[in-house]
Amino acid sequence: MGVLSMKGGDGEHSYANNSEAQKSITSDAKPEVVKSVNEMIVKMDFPGCIKVADLGCSSGENTFLVMSEIVNTIITTYQQKGQNPPEIDCCLNDLPDNDFNTTFKLIPSFHEKLKMNVKGKCFVSGSPGSFYTRLFPSKSLHFVHSSFCLHWLSKVPDGLEENKKNVYLRSPCPQNLYESYLNQFKKDFSMFIRMRAEETMPNGRMALTLVGRKTLDPLSKDCFKDWSLVSDSLLDLVSEVLTIIRLLNFFW
């Protein structure tokens, strides 16, 4: 099965124009991100160059909303402490099929806003690849950020033969199906942490925002109510296609 990426471009149905929920989550997480950045700066004694990675950046303005907050926090903290602003290396990561072109077109406006608000040098680059693999040299990152991405698994879990006509965990379901999803998440998240541990400097920081739920029930609607709409839509689409195929076979 191929790996899927968010719809690129800036059209009506693009991710860039349909990511208000992700934007809201990013805004809610801002205080914790700022806190982590400040802790990192103090622990590392104001380094002259800081390398930041945003993993699962996708495309559109949300990408630079996050990076702007991080960069502004770094430069402002240096200025408040009477330190010369550092050079900041911003690495944007997502899958190779991600629409990096749309994102890179926003770099000039990102730099213009940076010049207007704070003084500092910021360099932006892309790092395509799965964040379940190594992406950067050993001990090269100061700060790692990822928002609303780590719920995406690296592969379809094994043992989903009994989960026919569903694209997610749907109540009721056998216990082994839940365990299949859980085991795959454990493998992926453990791999993510191991890779970042190799890439991040001592005293570096990570700010990760993940999907969660309010109850212990793995089938709670907290997480899955949106997926039911997607699943039902896919089933309707498949049903229509199969009907068309049957009609074609009948008349052909």
Beta strands, then each sheet from edge to edge (+ up, - down):
strand 1: 49-55
strand 2: 87-93
strand 3: 121-126
strand 4: 141-147
strand 5: 200-209
sheet 1: 3+ 2+ 1+ 4+ 5+
end
